[in-house]
Amino acid sequence: MATFGGPEVLHVDEVPEPGPPVRDELLVRVEASSINGTDLGFRRGAVKIATVGRMPFVPGFDLAGEVLACGPAVTAFAPGDRVVALV
């Protein structure tokens, strides 16, 4: 979304592929995600803290997927692990 408003401000768009993970990051292939009440607040503009200076903004913080790669400091996960996350 590039602006606040109703459902009409949401759209599907292409985004660049992320680079390889660094430090303690994971690269996860997202296989499922959801929109929750907080996301609706972001969309309406009621919760602006996460969007300040970050437009366009991609809502959706809950996800499930597969780890594709791990940063060098990651020890608890490995490629192929199935994960759920709140980002």
Backbone torsions as a table, in degrees:
resi	resn	phi	psi	omega
1	MET	NA	141.8	-179.0
2	ALA	-107.8	-8.0	-179.6
3	THR	-151.5	166.4	177.1
4	PHE	-85.6	154.2	177.1
5	GLY	157.7	-157.2	-180.0
6	GLY	-81.1	-169.4	-178.7
7	PRO	-56.9	-24.0	-178.0
8	GLU	-65.9	-15.5	179.3
9	VAL	-81.4	-10.7	179.6
10	LEU	-84.4	141.9	176.0
11	HIS	-155.4	159.3	176.6
12	VAL	-91.5	135.0	-177.7
13	ASP	-143.9	157.8	173.9
14	GLU	-83.5	139.0	175.8
15	VAL	-125.4	155.1	-179.7
16	PRO	-63.5	148.8	173.5
17	GLU	-64.6	138.1	177.3
18	PRO	-71.2	155.1	175.5
19	GLY	-76.7	-179.0	178.9
20	PRO	-64.9	148.5	-179.9
21	PRO	-66.5	146.1	176.9
22	VAL	-117.7	161.3	177.6
23	ARG	43.9	-111.1	-174.1
24	ASP	-104.5	26.4	-178.1
25	GLU	-92.4	157.1	171.3
26	LEU	-118.6	146.2	168.1
27	LEU	-103.6	118.5	-174.8
28	VAL	-119.5	130.8	170.9
29	ARG	-80.5	113.5	-178.4
30	VAL	-76.6	123.4	179.7
31	GLU	-109.1	-18.2	176.7
32	ALA	-154.5	144.6	176.4
33	SER	-148.1	170.7	179.8
34	SER	-143.2	163.9	171.9
35	ILE	-110.9	125.1	-179.2
36	ASN	-113.5	-176.3	-176.3
37	GLY	-59.5	-36.1	177.4
38	THR	-63.5	-41.2	177.3
39	ASP	-59.6	-39.0	178.1
40	LEU	-63.5	-38.4	176.2
41	GLY	-63.7	-40.8	175.5
42	PHE	-60.2	-46.4	-176.9
43	ARG	-60.7	-42.7	-178.9
44	ARG	-74.3	-17.3	-176.8
45	GLY	91.9	6.3	-179.6
46	ALA	-76.1	-26.1	179.1
47	VAL	-122.8	94.8	-172.9
48	LYS	-98.5	-9.7	-171.9
49	ILE	-58.3	-39.1	-178.1
50	ALA	-79.9	-13.1	-175.8
51	THR	-104.0	-9.6	-177.5
52	VAL	-60.6	120.3	-179.9
53	GLY	72.5	9.8	-175.5
54	ARG	-124.0	33.4	176.8
55	MET	-93.8	137.1	2.0
56	PRO	-69.3	150.9	-175.4
57	PHE	-114.8	137.1	178.4
58	VAL	-104.2	107.2	177.9
59	PRO	-73.8	162.4	178.3
60	GLY	111.5	104.2	-176.9
61	PHE	-110.9	-14.1	-178.5
62	ASP	-99.2	132.1	-179.6
63	LEU	-150.7	161.8	171.6
64	ALA	-137.5	143.8	-179.8
65	GLY	-178.1	-158.6	-175.8
66	GLU	-123.1	134.8	176.5
67	VAL	-69.5	124.6	177.1
68	LEU	-96.7	-35.8	-178.4
69	ALA	-156.5	156.1	-178.8
70	CYS	-126.3	144.3	172.7
71	GLY	-68.5	163.6	-173.9
72	PRO	-63.8	-22.7	-179.5
73	ALA	-90.9	-2.6	-177.4
74	VAL	-80.1	126.5	178.7
75	THR	-122.0	-17.1	-174.3
76	ALA	-91.2	-9.2	-178.1
77	PHE	-132.0	158.7	177.5
78	ALA	-142.0	154.4	175.0
79	PRO	-52.5	137.0	-177.8
80	GLY	98.8	-18.2	177.8
81	ASP	-64.3	141.5	173.7
82	ARG	-90.5	133.6	-175.5
83	VAL	-136.1	155.1	166.2
84	VAL	-121.1	149.7	-176.0
85	ALA	-149.9	153.6	168.1
86	LEU	-120.1	105.6	-174.7
87	VAL	-102.1	NA	NA
